[in-house]
Amino acid sequence: MGVATVQFYSHALGRRTTYEAILPDTGTGPYPVLLQLHGLFDDHNSWIHKSKLVHYVADLQVIVILPDGATSGYLDWPSQSHERLNRQFYETMIVQDLWNEVHRNFHVDGQKWAIGGLSMGGYGAMRLGLRYPDKFASIWAHSAAFVIGDVLPAVALAEIEDASIYELASRLKGRTDLPVISFDCGVDDELIESNRDFHHLLDDLGVEHLYAEHPGGHTWEYWDEHVAEALPQHETVLGIQRETLEW
């Protein structure tokens, strides 16, 4: 696999931003896409340097995109100043600017993407995946900070109800166009109760999903182990080809 660092101009942010792309060594494309989101205290490099994700996808014919979400929660934040200053529209950056950027610059197929993430990125993956079923076919969130949408001040976002994963889920009942939904959390993680609450809510709504609890806490050791378990789901949903490597 090769890793490329790419800067591009985002209209949603009003500036250049950076993402990493893990690129396959095999096949000729077009390739499916996995979008993998980082947590609150990390950046676009974290999945590369703090986990073995590059190794785990080495024999997969897939392009993995790792954007920089800063501390945004992958939400659109209204500017409090001049409209061209301090733009913080990270949701729009992901689903419009980055989406178009990847399609422009890489040989990717035209199907929906997979999306995953940890902590803040787990919340972002679940929220964006459910909010945009026309763009995402497979979701896997690790140790997701589902509490984010419920601790934001009401004045922070124009549509505060869209930040709450629980409010979003309540509108999913009866939908037939949803992605494949999976998430997990460590039993020693302080976010475990919010993950259990979301699991119970989806059960009550009759929304099909997979939820798993494992030993461990809110650590990279936990995420490194369980991101490897998420990949087979994305492979199946997107039809990702696996190459047998010779060493």
TIZA-46898 format. One line per field, with one value per residue: residue in one letter; chain; x, y, z of N, C-alpha, C, CB in turn. Coordinates in steps of 0.1 Angstrom, whole numbers, always signed. Glycine has a CB too. Layout:
REM TIZA-46898
ronu	A|...;
lumlum	A|...;
nu	X|...;
nv	Y|...;
nw	Z|...;
cau	X|...;
cav	Y|...;
caw	Z|...;
cu	X|...;
cv	Y|...;
cw	Z|...;
cbu	X|...;
cbv	Y|...;
cbw	Z|...;
//
This chain:
REM TIZA-46898
ronu	M|G|V|A|T|V|Q|F|Y|S|H|A|L|G|R|R|T|T|Y|E|A|I|L|P|D|T|G|T|G|P|Y|P|V|L|L|Q|L|H|G|L|F|D|D|H|N|S|W|I|H|K|S|K|L|V|H|Y|V|A|D|L|Q|V|I|V|I|L|P|D|G|A|T|S|G|Y|L|D|W|P|S|Q|S|H|E|R|L|N|R|Q|F|Y|E|T|M|I|V|Q|D|L|W|N|E|V|H|R|N|F|H|V|D|G|Q|K|W|A|I|G|G|L|S|M|G|G|Y|G|A|M|R|L|G|L|R|Y|P|D|K|F|A|S|I|W|A|H|S|A|A|F|V|I|G|D|V|L|P|A|V|A|L|A|E|I|E|D|A|S|I|Y|E|L|A|S|R|L|K|G|R|T|D|L|P|V|I|S|F|D|C|G|V|D|D|E|L|I|E|S|N|R|D|F|H|H|L|L|D|D|L|G|V|E|H|L|Y|A|E|H|P|G|G|H|T|W|E|Y|W|D|E|H|V|A|E|A|L|P|Q|H|E|T|V|L|G|I|Q|R|E|T|L|E|W;
lumlum	A|A|A|A|A|A|A|A|A|A|A|A|A|A|A|A|A|A|A|A|A|A|A|A|A|A|A|A|A|A|A|A|A|A|A|A|A|A|A|A|A|A|A|A|A|A|A|A|A|A|A|A|A|A|A|A|A|A|A|A|A|A|A|A|A|A|A|A|A|A|A|A|A|A|A|A|A|A|A|A|A|A|A|A|A|A|A|A|A|A|A|A|A|A|A|A|A|A|A|A|A|A|A|A|A|A|A|A|A|A|A|A|A|A|A|A|A|A|A|A|A|A|A|A|A|A|A|A|A|A|A|A|A|A|A|A|A|A|A|A|A|A|A|A|A|A|A|A|A|A|A|A|A|A|A|A|A|A|A|A|A|A|A|A|A|A|A|A|A|A|A|A|A|A|A|A|A|A|A|A|A|A|A|A|A|A|A|A|A|A|A|A|A|A|A|A|A|A|A|A|A|A|A|A|A|A|A|A|A|A|A|A|A|A|A|A|A|A|A|A|A|A|A|A|A|A|A|A|A|A|A|A|A|A|A|A|A|A|A|A|A|A|A|A|A|A|A;
nu	+8|+4|+8|-6|-3|-25|-34|-62|-84|-112|-144|-163|-149|-135|-108|-76|-74|-63|-59|-52|-45|-48|-35|-42|-20|-25|-45|-65|-85|-118|-119|-135|-144|-133|-141|-125|-127|-111|-105|-113|-88|-70|-57|-56|-35|-36|-48|-30|-5|-9|-22|-25|-37|-29|-15|-36|-52|-37|-39|-63|-83|-90|-96|-86|-97|-86|-96|-90|-107|-104|-116|-142|-165|-174|-195|-215|-208|-222|-209|-196|-188|-177|-189|-170|-150|-136|-150|-167|-177|-178|-192|-203|-179|-170|-191|-195|-173|-149|-158|-162|-136|-121|-133|-125|-97|-88|-90|-119|-148|-183|-201|-217|-199|-180|-180|-162|-150|-136|-145|-150|-150|-163|-189|-193|-191|-213|-234|-232|-233|-259|-274|-269|-277|-277|-251|-235|-229|-221|-215|-193|-187|-165|-163|-180|-187|-215|-227|-221|-239|-259|-249|-243|-247|-278|-277|-256|-257|-275|-295|-301|-313|-304|-279|-281|-277|-296|-320|-319|-319|-345|-360|-356|-372|-388|-375|-360|-337|-313|-278|-257|-254|-231|-216|-193|-180|-158|-160|-149|-150|-158|-178|-196|-223|-238|-235|-248|-273|-279|-279|-301|-321|-322|-329|-355|-367|-367|-347|-323|-292|-258|-243|-216|-198|-167|-138|-118|-108|-110|-89|-61|-51|-74|-89|-72|-73|-100|-107|-98|-117|-139|-134|-141|-169|-172|-159|-177|-201|-194|-183|-155|-124|-101|-66|-43|-13|+22|+49;
nv	-12|+23|+55|+86|+121|+147|+180|+202|+227|+236|+247|+248|+252|+274|+274|+257|+222|+191|+156|+121|+94|+61|+39|+13|-14|-32|-44|-25|-8|+7|+17|+8|+29|+36|+57|+69|+81|+103|+108|+131|+142|+138|+136|+138|+120|+101|+74|+62|+63|+54|+30|-2|+1|+5|-18|-37|-33|-39|-60|-54|-42|-13|+22|+41|+68|+94|+120|+154|+163|+181|+195|+193|+176|+168|+183|+210|+242|+273|+304|+330|+354|+375|+363|+351|+345|+323|+299|+269|+245|+215|+191|+196|+199|+172|+157|+169|+186|+170|+146|+151|+159|+135|+118|+133|+130|+104|+70|+59|+40|+44|+38|+38|+48|+32|+39|+47|+51|+64|+72|+106|+105|+81|+89|+108|+91|+74|+93|+108|+86|+77|+99|+105|+83|+80|+82|+66|+31|+13|+12|+15|+21|+28|+29|+51|+86|+92|+110|+136|+151|+157|+174|+198|+233|+249|+271|+267|+253|+256|+238|+220|+196|+179|+173|+154|+121|+104|+117|+117|+89|+83|+90|+70|+48|+23|+29|+19|+22|+23|+22|-7|-12|-10|-12|-8|-11|-7|-24|-11|+15|+49|+58|+38|+35|+53|+41|+17|+27|+37|+14|+1|+18|+16|-11|-9|+7|-11|-11|-26|-38|-43|-47|-47|-56|-54|-65|-39|-4|+32|+34|+33|+8|-8|+2|-4|-32|-37|-24|-40|-59|-47|-44|-67|-65|-41|-50|-70|-55|-35|-50|-54|-64|-89|-93|-119|-119|-124|-132;
nw	+0|-7|+8|+6|+12|+10|+1|-2|-15|+4|+0|+20|+43|+37|+32|+28|+34|+49|+40|+44|+22|+18|-5|-28|-38|-57|-85|-109|-105|-111|-77|-45|-17|+16|+43|+70|+102|+126|+163|+190|+200|+180|+146|+110|+106|+125|+125|+109|+122|+148|+148|+132|+107|+80|+75|+79|+57|+36|+16|+4|-22|-21|-15|+12|+30|+50|+66|+80|+108|+128|+158|+155|+157|+133|+124|+111|+119|+126|+115|+136|+128|+101|+70|+54|+71|+95|+89|+96|+86|+87|+83|+57|+44|+44|+31|+7|-4|+1|-8|-36|-42|-39|-58|-81|-81|-77|-89|-84|-78|-86|-66|-33|-3|+24|+59|+89|+123|+153|+187|+189|+161|+158|+165|+145|+122|+125|+126|+102|+84|+88|+82|+56|+37|+10|+3|+19|+25|+44|+79|+106|+139|+165|+200|+202|+206|+214|+230|+222|+206|+225|+244|+234|+233|+228|+211|+195|+171|+140|+135|+159|+166|+147|+154|+175|+179|+188|+183|+156|+150|+158|+137|+119|+118|+99|+76|+45|+32|+46|+57|+63|+97|+123|+156|+183|+217|+245|+276|+297|+291|+294|+279|+275|+285|+270|+245|+249|+254|+228|+213|+226|+218|+190|+189|+200|+180|+160|+141|+122|+133|+144|+175|+197|+227|+242|+261|+275|+272|+265|+244|+221|+218|+221|+198|+177|+177|+171|+148|+128|+128|+118|+91|+74|+72|+57|+34|+24|+20|+2|-18|-20|-33|-24|-24|-27|-12|-19|+0;
cau	+0|+11|+1|-4|-8|-31|-41|-71|-92|-125|-153|-170|-140|-129|-93|-71|-73|-55|-63|-44|-51|-41|-38|-39|-9|-30|-58|-65|-97|-121|-118|-144|-138|-136|-138|-122|-126|-103|-112|-112|-75|-61|-59|-57|-24|-36|-50|-18|+7|-13|-28|-19|-47|-22|-12|-48|-59|-27|-44|-76|-84|-99|-89|-90|-95|-85|-97|-88|-119|-101|-124|-155|-175|-179|-207|-215|-209|-224|-198|-201|-181|-179|-192|-158|-140|-139|-159|-165|-187|-171|-201|-203|-166|-169|-200|-195|-159|-140|-164|-159|-121|-117|-137|-117|-82|-85|-98|-128|-161|-194|-210|-216|-187|-181|-175|-159|-143|-135|-148|-157|-151|-174|-201|-193|-194|-227|-243|-231|-238|-274|-279|-267|-278|-274|-236|-228|-236|-217|-211|-188|-182|-158|-163|-186|-191|-228|-232|-218|-251|-268|-242|-240|-256|-288|-273|-243|-260|-287|-305|-296|-318|-297|-267|-284|-278|-308|-331|-317|-323|-359|-366|-352|-381|-395|-367|-355|-325|-303|-266|-254|-250|-225|-208|-188|-175|-151|-168|-143|-150|-167|-189|-203|-237|-244|-235|-259|-286|-282|-283|-315|-330|-323|-338|-369|-372|-367|-336|-314|-278|-249|-236|-208|-190|-154|-129|-110|-113|-109|-75|-57|-50|-87|-93|-64|-78|-114|-109|-96|-130|-148|-131|-149|-182|-170|-156|-189|-211|-189|-177|-141|-116|-89|-55|-34|+0|+33|+60;
cav	+0|+36|+65|+100|+132|+156|+192|+207|+238|+233|+258|+247|+257|+286|+273|+244|+212|+179|+143|+110|+84|+48|+35|-1|-17|-42|-41|-13|+1|+17|+12|+13|+39|+36|+69|+66|+94|+103|+113|+145|+147|+133|+143|+129|+110|+92|+60|+56|+62|+49|+17|-10|+1|+3|-33|-45|-31|-41|-69|-51|-33|-2|+34|+45|+83|+99|+135|+161|+169|+190|+192|+198|+166|+166|+191|+223|+252|+286|+314|+341|+366|+377|+350|+344|+342|+313|+289|+256|+236|+202|+181|+199|+196|+158|+150|+176|+190|+158|+136|+155|+158|+121|+114|+140|+127|+90|+61|+53|+36|+53|+34|+44|+45|+28|+50|+43|+61|+62|+83|+117|+100|+71|+97|+114|+81|+70|+104|+110|+75|+76|+112|+104|+69|+80|+83|+56|+18|+5|+20|+8|+30|+23|+37|+63|+96|+96|+121|+149|+159|+161|+183|+210|+244|+250|+282|+264|+249|+261|+227|+213|+183|+171|+169|+143|+108|+98|+123|+112|+75|+83|+92|+60|+37|+20|+32|+7|+26|+25|+14|-17|-5|-18|-4|-16|-3|-15|-24|-2|+28|+58|+60|+25|+36|+59|+31|+8|+34|+38|+0|-2|+26|+10|-23|-4|+12|-21|-8|-37|-34|-51|-40|-57|-51|-62|-60|-27|+10|+42|+33|+29|-7|-13|+5|-11|-46|-39|-19|-51|-67|-39|-44|-77|-60|-32|-58|-76|-46|-28|-60|-52|-76|-92|-99|-128|-114|-133|-126;
caw	+0|-6|+16|+1|+19|+0|+5|-12|-10|+8|+1|+32|+54|+32|+33|+24|+45|+45|+43|+40|+13|+17|-18|-30|-48|-66|-92|-117|-102|-101|-63|-35|-7|+30|+49|+84|+110|+139|+175|+194|+203|+170|+133|+98|+106|+137|+121|+102|+131|+161|+146|+120|+96|+67|+74|+78|+44|+26|+6|-1|-33|-16|-11|+25|+31|+64|+66|+93|+113|+139|+170|+150|+158|+119|+123|+105|+129|+120|+118|+144|+123|+86|+63|+48|+81|+105|+84|+103|+80|+85|+77|+43|+38|+42|+22|-6|-9|+1|-18|-50|-44|-40|-71|-91|-81|-76|-97|-75|-84|-84|-56|-20|+5|+38|+68|+102|+131|+168|+197|+181|+148|+158|+165|+132|+112|+127|+123|+87|+77|+88|+77|+41|+32|-4|+1|+27|+25|+56|+90|+118|+149|+177|+212|+197|+216|+210|+239|+217|+202|+236|+254|+227|+237|+218|+202|+188|+158|+135|+136|+170|+166|+137|+161|+184|+172|+193|+176|+142|+150|+160|+124|+110|+118|+87|+64|+39|+25|+56|+55|+73|+109|+134|+165|+195|+228|+255|+288|+307|+285|+301|+269|+274|+287|+258|+234|+253|+252|+214|+210|+230|+210|+177|+191|+202|+167|+150|+131|+122|+135|+152|+186|+205|+238|+244|+272|+271|+275|+255|+241|+208|+218|+218|+185|+167|+176|+166|+134|+119|+128|+110|+76|+66|+69|+46|+22|+19|+16|-10|-28|-21|-37|-16|-32|-20|-13|-18|+8;
cu	+9|+2|+4|-10|-13|-37|-50|-79|-107|-134|-160|-162|-134|-114|-89|-71|-66|-62|-52|-52|-43|-45|-34|-27|-14|-43|-56|-77|-108|-123|-130|-136|-143|-131|-136|-119|-119|-111|-108|-97|-65|-63|-58|-46|-26|-39|-38|-7|+3|-20|-21|-29|-40|-19|-25|-54|-49|-31|-58|-75|-94|-90|-95|-87|-96|-85|-93|-101|-117|-109|-138|-167|-181|-193|-205|-218|-211|-213|-204|-195|-185|-181|-180|-147|-145|-150|-156|-175|-181|-179|-201|-190|-165|-178|-201|-181|-150|-145|-160|-144|-116|-121|-129|-103|-79|-95|-108|-141|-172|-204|-208|-203|-191|-176|-173|-152|-143|-138|-156|-159|-161|-187|-203|-197|-208|-237|-243|-236|-253|-280|-278|-266|-276|-259|-229|-236|-232|-211|-205|-182|-177|-159|-169|-190|-205|-234|-229|-230|-260|-261|-239|-251|-266|-285|-262|-246|-274|-298|-300|-301|-311|-283|-269|-285|-291|-320|-331|-323|-338|-367|-363|-362|-388|-387|-361|-342|-313|-290|-266|-248|-244|-217|-204|-182|-168|-159|-162|-143|-161|-179|-198|-218|-244|-245|-246|-272|-289|-286|-297|-325|-333|-331|-352|-375|-373|-357|-325|-299|-271|-242|-229|-200|-178|-147|-120|-116|-111|-95|-72|-55|-63|-91|-85|-69|-91|-116|-107|-109|-140|-146|-139|-163|-181|-167|-168|-198|-206|-184|-162|-133|-104|-78|-47|-20|+11|+44|+73;
cv	+12|+45|+79|+110|+143|+168|+197|+218|+234|+246|+259|+253|+270|+286|+259|+235|+200|+166|+133|+100|+72|+41|+21|-3|-26|-38|-28|-4|-1|+10|+17|+22|+36|+49|+66|+78|+92|+108|+127|+150|+142|+141|+133|+118|+99|+77|+54|+54|+55|+35|+10|-10|-1|-11|-41|-44|-34|-50|-66|-40|-22|+10|+39|+60|+87|+114|+141|+168|+178|+186|+195|+188|+163|+172|+204|+233|+266|+296|+325|+354|+367|+363|+343|+341|+331|+303|+276|+246|+223|+191|+183|+196|+181|+153|+157|+178|+177|+148|+139|+155|+144|+115|+121|+134|+112|+81|+53|+50|+46|+49|+41|+40|+38|+39|+44|+53|+57|+74|+94|+112|+89|+78|+102|+103|+76|+81|+106|+99|+74|+88|+112|+90|+68|+80|+71|+43|+10|+14|+11|+18|+23|+33|+51|+73|+101|+107|+135|+157|+163|+170|+196|+221|+246|+261|+278|+260|+253|+250|+217|+198|+173|+167|+156|+130|+101|+103|+118|+98|+74|+85|+81|+48|+35|+23|+20|+10|+28|+17|+3|-10|-14|-8|-12|-6|-12|-13|-15|+13|+37|+61|+48|+27|+43|+50|+21|+14|+35|+25|-3|+6|+20|-3|-19|+1|+1|-19|-19|-32|-44|-43|-51|-49|-60|-57|-48|-14|+19|+44|+29|+14|-13|-11|-2|-26|-46|-32|-30|-60|-60|-41|-55|-73|-50|-39|-64|-66|-39|-37|-58|-65|-77|-98|-108|-124|-125|-126|-134;
cw	+0|+2|+10|+10|+9|+7|-6|-6|-8|+8|+14|+44|+50|+33|+28|+37|+40|+48|+38|+31|+13|+4|-21|-40|-59|-73|-100|-115|-113|-87|-55|-25|+7|+36|+64|+92|+123|+151|+178|+195|+192|+157|+122|+98|+116|+134|+115|+113|+144|+160|+134|+109|+83|+65|+71|+64|+32|+14|+1|-12|-29|-13|+2|+26|+45|+65|+80|+97|+125|+152|+167|+153|+144|+117|+115|+116|+123|+124|+126|+139|+108|+79|+57|+58|+90|+101|+91|+99|+77|+79|+61|+37|+35|+30|+8|-11|-10|-9|-32|-52|-46|-54|-83|-92|-80|-85|-88|-83|-80|-73|-43|-13|+18|+47|+82|+110|+146|+176|+189|+167|+147|+157|+151|+121|+113|+122|+108|+79|+76|+82|+61|+36|+17|-7|+8|+28|+37|+66|+101|+127|+161|+188|+209|+208|+212|+219|+233|+214|+213|+246|+247|+232|+225|+208|+193|+174|+153|+137|+147|+170|+157|+143|+170|+176|+176|+185|+161|+141|+151|+147|+114|+109|+105|+75|+58|+31|+34|+53|+65|+85|+119|+143|+177|+205|+238|+268|+299|+302|+291|+292|+268|+275|+276|+246|+237|+250|+237|+209|+213|+222|+197|+178|+192|+189|+157|+139|+133|+124|+143|+162|+194|+216|+240|+256|+266|+274|+263|+250|+226|+207|+215|+203|+174|+166|+168|+152|+124|+118|+120|+95|+69|+63|+57|+33|+16|+13|+3|-21|-30|-24|-28|-25|-23|-23|-12|-11|+6;
cbu	-9|+14|+5|-11|+2|-42|-30|-80|-92|-126|-163|-175|-129|-134|-88|-56|-88|-42|-77|-37|-54|-44|-31|-51|+3|-32|-69|-65|-92|-133|-105|-150|-141|-129|-149|-110|-140|-90|-109|-118|-70|-65|-47|-56|-11|-47|-62|-12|+12|-22|-44|-16|-54|-9|-5|-58|-64|-14|-43|-84|-88|-106|-91|-83|-106|-72|-111|-76|-128|-105|-119|-155|-187|-179|-213|-225|-197|-238|-192|-197|-166|-168|-203|-152|-137|-143|-159|-166|-194|-165|-215|-207|-155|-173|-214|-202|-153|-139|-180|-164|-115|-123|-152|-116|-76|-85|-89|-131|-164|-202|-208|-229|-180|-173|-185|-151|-149|-121|-135|-148|-138|-173|-201|-180|-184|-230|-239|-217|-232|-278|-272|-253|-290|-280|-231|-225|-232|-206|-222|-178|-194|-144|-149|-197|-181|-238|-225|-209|-259|-272|-229|-241|-249|-302|-270|-236|-259|-286|-307|-298|-333|-295|-261|-296|-266|-310|-330|-302|-317|-364|-361|-339|-391|-407|-355|-365|-328|-307|-254|-245|-263|-215|-215|-177|-186|-137|-169|-129|-153|-161|-183|-198|-239|-237|-221|-257|-285|-270|-273|-316|-325|-309|-333|-370|-363|-381|-330|-315|-278|-238|-246|-198|-198|-146|-119|-107|-105|-116|-68|-44|-45|-98|-92|-49|-79|-123|-99|-85|-135|-148|-117|-149|-188|-160|-146|-195|-213|-178|-185|-135|-112|-92|-46|-36|+3|+37|+56;
cbv	+0|+41|+65|+101|+138|+148|+203|+196|+250|+226|+258|+233|+247|+298|+276|+245|+209|+180|+139|+103|+89|+39|+44|-9|-23|-56|-39|-18|+15|+25|+15|+1|+53|+24|+80|+56|+99|+111|+104|+147|+142|+118|+153|+137|+117|+97|+59|+66|+76|+58|+18|-24|+14|+12|-38|-40|-17|-47|-83|-45|-40|-7|+45|+37|+90|+92|+140|+171|+158|+205|+200|+199|+172|+150|+193|+225|+252|+292|+319|+339|+365|+385|+351|+354|+355|+320|+288|+259|+242|+198|+182|+214|+199|+150|+150|+189|+200|+152|+136|+169|+164|+112|+117|+154|+134|+85|+51|+62|+22|+55|+19|+40|+58|+14|+62|+30|+74|+57|+88|+130|+95|+62|+108|+120|+69|+66|+116|+114|+62|+75|+124|+112|+63|+92|+96|+61|+11|-5|+29|-3|+40|+19|+39|+60|+108|+84|+120|+147|+151|+149|+177|+208|+257|+253|+295|+252|+233|+264|+220|+219|+183|+178|+180|+146|+99|+99|+138|+113|+68|+93|+106|+54|+39|+27|+42|+2|+39|+22|+23|-29|+2|-28|+9|-26|+6|-9|-38|-6|+27|+71|+64|+15|+44|+72|+24|+3|+49|+44|-10|+1|+41|+6|-30|+7|+23|-23|+6|-45|-21|-59|-33|-64|-50|-61|-72|-28|+16|+55|+24|+36|-12|-7|+20|-11|-51|-33|-7|-60|-69|-25|-47|-90|-52|-22|-69|-84|-35|-19|-58|-45|-75|-100|-87|-143|-103|-138|-126;
cbw	+12|-20|+31|-13|+29|-8|+9|-17|-20|+22|-11|+36|+57|+40|+47|+19|+50|+53|+35|+52|-1|+29|-28|-35|-40|-59|-82|-132|-101|-104|-57|-28|-12|+38|+47|+85|+112|+137|+186|+207|+216|+167|+132|+86|+109|+146|+112|+92|+134|+168|+143|+125|+97|+66|+86|+88|+42|+32|+10|+11|-46|-3|-22|+37|+22|+71|+62|+91|+118|+135|+183|+136|+166|+116|+137|+94|+139|+124|+105|+159|+125|+80|+53|+37|+89|+118|+69|+118|+68|+99|+82|+41|+49|+55|+28|-5|+0|+15|-16|-53|-31|-29|-73|-87|-69|-62|-106|-63|-81|-97|-53|-11|+8|+40|+69|+102|+129|+171|+203|+181|+142|+170|+175|+128|+115|+141|+130|+83|+83|+103|+82|+38|+35|-11|+6|+41|+13|+51|+96|+115|+153|+174|+217|+188|+216|+212|+252|+204|+193|+243|+259|+212|+240|+224|+210|+195|+157|+120|+123|+183|+162|+125|+169|+192|+176|+208|+176|+137|+161|+170|+118|+114|+129|+86|+68|+29|+17|+70|+58|+67|+115|+128|+169|+190|+234|+257|+294|+310|+269|+305|+256|+283|+300|+254|+233|+267|+257|+207|+216|+245|+209|+171|+204|+212|+163|+144|+133|+109|+143|+143|+195|+195|+251|+231|+276|+256|+286|+259|+250|+204|+232|+227|+183|+171|+190|+176|+131|+125|+142|+113|+75|+74|+81|+49|+26|+31|+26|-6|-41|-8|-52|-4|-38|-24|-3|-31|+23;
//
